[in-house]
Amino acid sequence: MAKPTTILVKLESTADTGYYYVTQKNPRTQTEKLSFRKYDPVARKHVVFKEVRLK
């Protein structure tokens, strides 16, 4: 069996609320760390979410 090409990554809020999203990424095509502007329901606004290591 081949290993899967996608890995799970955790997108953590930069508003320090502790809220995070879990998504997939292909490390062969996207070598840099992900950062998205998404909605944080704890802060109740859109903030930047940056990729951190999934434990």
Residue pairs with C-beta under 8 A, 6 or more apart in sequence:
5 26
5 28
6 24
6 25
6 26
7 24
7 25
7 26
7 27
8 22
8 23
8 24
8 54
9 22
9 23
9 24
9 25
9 34
9 51
9 52
9 54
10 20
10 21
10 22
10 51
10 52
10 53
10 54
11 20
11 21
11 22
11 23
11 34
11 35
11 36
11 38
11 49
11 50
11 51
11 52
12 19
12 20
12 49
12 50
12 51
12 52
13 19
13 20
13 40
13 42
13 43
13 47
13 49
14 47
14 48
14 49
14 50
15 40
15 42
15 43
15 45
15 47
17 40
17 42
17 43
18 42
19 40
19 41
19 42
19 43
20 49
20 52
21 38
21 49
22 54
23 34
25 34
25 51
33 50
33 51
34 50
34 51
35 48
35 49
35 50
35 51
36 48
36 49
37 46
37 47
37 48
37 49
38 46
38 47
38 49
39 45
39 46
40 46
40 47
40 49
